[in-house]
Amino acid sequence: MVEFKSVSKRYGGVTAVDDISFRVEKGTLATLLGPSGCGKTTTLRLIAGLEMVSAGTITIGGRDVTSAPASERDVSMVFQSYALFPHMNVLQNVAYGPSVSGDKAANDKAHEKLRMVGLDQFGSRMPSELSGGQQQRVAVARALVLEPQVLLFDEPLSNLDAKLRRRVREEIRELQQSLGLTVAYVTHDQQEALAVSDQIIVMSNARIAQIGAPRELYEAPRDRFVADFIGDANLVEAELGAHRGSRASVRLGGVELELEHRGAAPGAVRVAIRPESIVLKKEHSSGLRGTIRKAAYLGTHMEYTVEAPIGSLFVVDRDVSQPMPAGTDVSITLASHGVALVPG
């Protein structure tokens, strides 16, 4: 288990990490997610011992490692650039860590980890002879051979093309689950985070904006930033009525919904509507109506921009059999999921 308690990191007058606390449970994959400059990579480097905290404590496996050097933390890191030694073959790269510590079984362990990542036949090749995805797997094998308590990934898929990113992230997730690894994973890619994580730690401006499971963050964002950063969201103004238990009526452009009020007081509020939760139909109906201003065919789905009384809405429609052109007047209904009150 990795735990941060009130951790801050300052560089002179700049605060890179500001009083953050979280816990990564043993055997889980937690993703640090956020825009560039939010502090997520600094947080990962604090776990690794590549940076030292300015305040607070870090524990790994129940042991206080706040002041411990990187060599005494029992963690391994897979860097964005892979950092493979170009003058060594694949087997030598993977065996490097245990061999420098005098482990006579270094090559055997390296062979075992290469088999684990599906590269046992590539030991004699040089890094330059491998594809980007293969180099990534070598980097993972090199980290695993040290048998760390915690495995760290810093933007591991950023150098891969879109199709390869999906395949490699699936391989990383499968490996993590099959071995029961504790993993801290940094990315700025929301889809990547949703696909691989048990827990997502969303960061903004050096602080934690929200922590939760992928579905929780997607369906119940804490504030406007999280709603807009985790996937796409239409943020619209609405009027919150009286509470009835945990739920309340919400008036949205003449349409009334019932949503969890999440502690918000009656009055003006903001609602996040996911693009796939909006249903468009050509037939006339009472309620919310709009006009399609833009339509784009993306193979698996249509994307529409719809002008409505509540504002401009981004809509994703999985039905591509009968696309509606720009200028079409439509009725708008909202699915029961993917619509949430945003308190902040």
C-alpha positions as CSV (number, residue, x, y, z in Angstrom):
1,M,0.0,0.0,0.0
2,V,1.1,3.5,-0.8
3,E,-0.1,6.4,1.4
4,F,0.4,10.2,1.2
5,K,-0.4,12.3,4.2
6,S,-0.5,16.0,3.7
7,V,2.3,15.9,1.2
8,S,3.6,19.1,-0.4
9,K,6.5,19.8,-2.8
10,R,7.9,23.2,-3.5
11,Y,10.6,24.4,-5.8
12,G,11.6,27.8,-4.5
13,G,8.4,29.9,-4.7
14,V,6.6,27.4,-6.9
15,T,4.3,24.8,-5.3
16,A,4.2,21.7,-7.5
17,V,2.2,19.5,-5.1
18,D,0.0,21.2,-2.5
19,D,-1.0,19.3,0.7
20,I,-2.3,16.1,-0.9
21,S,-3.5,13.0,0.8
22,F,-4.5,9.7,-0.7
23,R,-4.0,5.9,-0.4
24,V,-3.4,3.3,-3.1
25,E,-4.4,-0.1,-1.8
26,K,-2.2,-3.2,-2.3
27,G,-2.9,-5.0,-5.6
28,T,-4.7,-2.1,-7.2
29,L,-4.0,0.2,-10.1
30,A,-4.4,3.9,-9.3
31,T,-4.1,6.5,-12.0
32,L,-2.9,10.1,-11.4
33,L,-4.9,12.0,-14.0
34,G,-4.8,15.7,-14.9
35,P,-3.7,18.3,-17.4
36,S,-0.1,19.3,-18.0
37,G,1.5,21.0,-15.0
38,C,-1.1,19.8,-12.5
39,G,1.5,17.9,-10.3
40,K,0.8,14.3,-11.3
41,T,4.4,13.5,-12.5
42,T,5.9,15.2,-9.5
43,T,3.7,13.1,-7.3
44,L,4.9,9.9,-9.0
45,R,8.5,11.0,-8.6
46,L,7.9,11.6,-4.9
47,I,6.7,8.0,-4.6
48,A,9.8,6.8,-6.5
49,G,12.2,8.9,-4.3
50,L,13.4,10.9,-7.3
51,E,12.1,14.0,-5.5
52,M,12.0,14.6,-1.7
53,V,8.9,16.1,-0.1
54,S,8.9,19.6,1.4
55,A,6.2,18.6,3.9
56,G,4.1,15.6,4.9
57,T,4.9,11.8,5.0
58,I,4.9,8.9,2.5
59,T,4.6,5.3,3.5
60,I,5.0,2.2,1.3
61,G,3.9,-1.1,2.7
62,G,3.4,0.6,6.1
63,R,7.0,1.8,6.2
64,D,7.8,5.5,6.4
65,V,9.9,6.2,3.3
66,T,9.6,10.0,3.4
67,S,13.4,10.5,3.7
68,A,14.5,7.2,2.1
69,P,16.5,7.3,-1.1
70,A,15.1,5.8,-4.3
71,S,17.3,2.7,-3.9
72,E,15.6,1.8,-0.6
73,R,11.9,2.2,-1.5
74,D,11.4,-1.1,-3.3
75,V,9.7,0.5,-6.3
76,S,10.4,0.3,-10.1
77,M,9.5,3.0,-12.7
78,V,8.7,2.6,-16.4
79,F,9.6,5.9,-18.0
80,Q,7.8,7.7,-20.8
81,S,10.9,7.4,-23.0
82,Y,11.5,3.7,-21.9
83,A,15.1,4.6,-21.1
84,L,16.5,1.4,-22.6
85,F,20.3,1.1,-23.0
86,P,20.9,1.3,-26.8
87,H,24.2,-0.6,-26.6
88,M,22.7,-3.6,-24.8
89,N,20.5,-6.3,-26.2
90,V,17.0,-6.9,-24.8
91,L,18.1,-9.6,-22.4
92,Q,21.0,-7.5,-21.1
93,N,18.6,-4.5,-20.6
94,V,16.2,-6.6,-18.5
95,A,19.0,-8.3,-16.5
96,Y,20.8,-5.1,-15.8
97,G,19.2,-4.3,-12.4
98,P,19.7,-7.6,-10.7
99,S,23.1,-8.2,-12.3
100,V,24.6,-4.9,-10.9
101,S,23.5,-6.0,-7.5
102,G,25.5,-9.3,-7.9
103,D,22.5,-11.6,-8.5
104,K,23.9,-14.7,-10.2
105,A,20.4,-15.7,-11.4
106,A,20.0,-12.3,-13.2
107,N,19.7,-13.8,-16.7
108,D,17.3,-16.5,-15.6
109,K,15.1,-13.9,-14.0
110,A,15.3,-11.7,-17.1
111,H,14.2,-14.7,-19.3
112,E,11.3,-15.3,-17.0
113,K,10.1,-11.7,-17.2
114,L,10.5,-11.6,-21.0
115,R,8.3,-14.7,-21.2
116,M,5.8,-12.9,-19.0
117,V,5.5,-10.0,-21.5
118,G,5.6,-12.2,-24.5
119,L,9.1,-11.4,-25.7
120,D,11.1,-14.5,-24.7
121,Q,12.3,-14.9,-28.3
122,F,13.6,-11.4,-28.6
123,G,16.4,-11.5,-26.0
124,S,19.2,-11.2,-28.5
125,R,17.8,-8.2,-30.4
126,M,18.8,-4.6,-29.9
127,P,16.3,-2.0,-28.8
128,S,16.5,-0.3,-32.2
129,E,15.2,-3.5,-33.8
130,L,12.0,-3.4,-31.9
131,S,8.7,-1.6,-32.4
132,G,7.5,1.0,-30.0
133,G,5.1,-1.5,-28.4
134,Q,7.9,-4.1,-28.0
135,Q,10.2,-1.5,-26.4
136,Q,7.5,-0.6,-24.0
137,R,7.2,-4.3,-22.9
138,V,10.9,-4.6,-22.5
139,A,10.8,-1.6,-20.2
140,V,8.0,-3.3,-18.2
141,A,10.0,-6.5,-18.0
142,R,13.1,-4.6,-16.8
143,A,10.9,-3.0,-14.0
144,L,9.3,-6.3,-13.0
145,V,12.6,-8.2,-12.8
146,L,13.4,-6.2,-9.6
147,E,10.2,-7.6,-8.0
148,P,9.2,-4.3,-6.6
149,Q,6.4,-3.7,-4.1
150,V,5.1,-0.9,-6.3
151,L,5.4,-0.4,-10.1
152,L,5.2,3.2,-11.4
153,F,4.3,4.2,-15.0
154,D,4.9,7.7,-16.2
155,E,2.9,8.4,-19.4
156,P,3.7,4.9,-20.7
157,L,1.7,5.1,-23.9
158,S,2.3,8.6,-25.1
159,N,4.9,7.5,-27.7
160,L,2.6,5.0,-29.3
161,D,-0.1,5.4,-32.0
162,A,-3.8,5.1,-31.2
163,K,-4.3,1.4,-32.0
164,L,-1.1,0.3,-30.3
165,R,-2.0,2.4,-27.2
166,R,-5.2,0.4,-26.7
167,R,-3.5,-2.9,-27.1
168,V,-0.6,-2.1,-24.8
169,R,-2.8,-0.6,-22.1
170,E,-4.8,-3.9,-22.2
171,E,-1.6,-5.8,-21.7
172,I,-0.5,-3.6,-18.8
173,R,-3.9,-4.0,-17.1
174,E,-3.9,-7.8,-17.7
175,L,-0.4,-8.1,-16.3
176,Q,-1.2,-6.0,-13.2
177,Q,-4.3,-8.0,-12.4
178,S,-2.7,-11.4,-13.0
179,L,0.3,-10.6,-10.8
180,G,-1.7,-8.6,-8.2
181,L,0.7,-5.7,-8.6
182,T,0.3,-2.4,-6.9
183,V,0.6,0.2,-9.6
184,A,0.6,4.0,-9.7
185,Y,0.1,5.2,-13.3
186,V,0.4,8.8,-14.7
187,T,-1.5,9.9,-17.7
188,H,-3.3,13.0,-19.1
189,D,-5.6,10.7,-21.3
190,Q,-9.0,10.4,-19.8
191,Q,-10.0,7.3,-21.8
192,E,-6.7,5.6,-20.9
193,A,-7.4,6.3,-17.2
194,L,-11.0,5.0,-17.4
195,A,-9.9,1.8,-19.2
196,V,-7.1,0.7,-16.8
197,S,-7.9,2.0,-13.4
198,D,-9.3,0.7,-10.1
199,Q,-9.0,4.2,-8.7
200,I,-8.5,7.6,-10.4
201,I,-6.9,10.5,-8.6
202,V,-7.8,13.7,-10.5
203,M,-5.4,16.5,-10.0
204,S,-5.7,20.2,-10.8
205,N,-3.3,23.1,-9.9
206,A,-1.2,20.9,-7.6
207,R,-4.1,19.7,-5.6
208,I,-6.5,16.7,-5.7
209,A,-9.8,17.6,-7.3
210,Q,-11.5,14.2,-6.7
211,I,-10.7,10.6,-6.0
212,G,-12.9,7.6,-6.9
213,A,-13.6,4.6,-9.2
214,P,-13.8,5.4,-12.9
215,R,-17.6,5.0,-13.0
216,E,-18.1,7.2,-9.9
217,L,-16.0,10.1,-11.4
218,Y,-17.8,9.8,-14.8
219,E,-21.3,9.6,-13.4
220,A,-21.0,11.8,-10.3
221,P,-18.2,14.4,-10.8
222,R,-17.6,16.6,-7.8
223,D,-17.3,19.9,-9.7
224,R,-17.2,21.5,-13.0
225,F,-13.5,20.8,-13.6
226,V,-13.9,17.0,-13.0
227,A,-17.1,16.9,-15.1
228,D,-15.4,18.6,-18.0
229,F,-12.1,16.7,-17.7
230,I,-13.4,13.1,-17.3
231,G,-14.8,12.6,-20.8
232,D,-17.1,15.1,-22.5
233,A,-19.8,16.9,-20.6
234,N,-22.5,19.5,-21.5
235,L,-22.6,21.8,-18.5
236,V,-26.0,23.7,-18.4
237,E,-27.8,25.9,-15.9
238,A,-30.9,24.6,-14.2
239,E,-33.2,25.3,-11.2
240,L,-33.1,22.9,-8.2
241,G,-36.4,22.4,-6.4
242,A,-37.2,21.1,-2.9
243,H,-35.4,18.0,-1.6
244,R,-37.2,14.7,-1.2
245,G,-34.8,12.5,0.7
246,S,-31.6,12.2,-1.4
247,R,-33.4,13.4,-4.6
248,A,-34.8,16.6,-5.8
249,S,-36.7,18.0,-8.8
250,V,-34.5,19.9,-11.4
251,R,-36.1,22.2,-14.0
252,L,-34.1,22.3,-17.2
253,G,-35.4,24.4,-20.0
254,G,-39.0,23.7,-19.2
255,V,-38.4,20.0,-18.6
256,E,-38.4,18.6,-15.1
257,L,-36.0,15.8,-14.0
258,E,-35.4,14.1,-10.7
259,L,-31.7,13.9,-9.7
260,E,-29.7,13.3,-6.6
261,H,-29.2,16.7,-5.0
262,R,-25.8,15.9,-3.5
263,G,-26.2,18.5,-0.8
264,A,-26.9,21.4,-3.1
265,A,-29.4,24.0,-1.9
266,P,-32.5,24.8,-3.8
267,G,-32.0,27.5,-6.5
268,A,-29.7,28.0,-9.5
269,V,-27.5,24.9,-10.1
270,R,-25.4,23.4,-12.8
271,V,-26.1,20.0,-14.4
272,A,-23.6,17.8,-16.4
273,I,-25.1,15.9,-19.3
274,R,-23.0,13.3,-21.0
275,P,-23.2,13.4,-24.9
276,E,-24.4,9.8,-25.1
277,S,-27.2,10.4,-22.7
278,I,-29.0,12.8,-25.1
279,V,-31.5,11.2,-27.4
280,L,-32.5,13.1,-30.6
281,K,-35.7,12.4,-32.6
282,K,-37.2,14.0,-35.6
283,E,-40.8,13.7,-34.5
284,H,-42.4,16.6,-32.8
285,S,-43.1,16.4,-29.0
286,S,-43.7,18.7,-26.1
287,G,-40.7,19.4,-24.0
288,L,-37.2,20.3,-25.0
289,R,-36.5,21.0,-28.7
290,G,-33.5,22.1,-30.7
291,T,-31.9,22.4,-34.2
292,I,-28.9,20.4,-35.4
293,R,-26.2,22.9,-36.4
294,K,-23.3,20.5,-37.2
295,A,-23.3,16.7,-38.0
296,A,-20.2,14.5,-38.4
297,Y,-20.0,10.8,-39.3
298,L,-17.2,9.0,-37.4
299,G,-17.8,5.4,-38.5
300,T,-19.0,4.0,-35.2
301,H,-21.2,6.9,-34.3
302,M,-22.5,10.3,-35.3
303,E,-21.5,13.5,-33.5
304,Y,-24.0,16.4,-33.5
305,T,-23.9,20.0,-32.3
306,V,-27.5,20.9,-31.3
307,E,-28.7,24.4,-30.6
308,A,-31.3,24.3,-27.8
309,P,-32.9,26.7,-25.3
310,I,-30.5,25.5,-22.6
311,G,-27.5,26.1,-24.8
312,S,-25.3,24.4,-27.4
313,L,-25.2,20.6,-26.8
314,F,-22.7,18.1,-28.0
315,V,-24.4,14.8,-28.7
316,V,-23.0,11.3,-29.5
317,D,-25.5,9.0,-31.4
318,R,-24.5,5.3,-31.9
319,D,-27.2,4.9,-34.6
320,V,-25.5,5.7,-37.9
321,S,-28.1,4.1,-40.1
322,Q,-30.2,7.3,-40.5
323,P,-28.0,10.3,-39.9
324,M,-29.7,13.7,-39.5
325,P,-28.2,16.6,-41.5
326,A,-27.6,20.1,-40.2
327,G,-30.7,22.2,-40.1
328,T,-32.9,19.3,-38.8
329,D,-35.3,20.3,-36.0
330,V,-35.3,17.6,-33.3
331,S,-36.9,16.8,-30.0
332,I,-34.5,16.2,-27.1
333,T,-34.9,13.6,-24.3
334,L,-32.4,12.6,-21.7
335,A,-31.5,9.1,-20.6
336,S,-31.8,8.1,-17.0
337,H,-28.0,7.7,-16.7
338,G,-25.2,10.2,-17.4
339,V,-27.1,13.2,-16.0
340,A,-25.8,14.6,-12.7
341,L,-26.0,17.7,-10.6
342,V,-22.6,19.3,-10.3
343,P,-22.3,21.0,-6.9
344,G,-19.2,23.1,-7.4
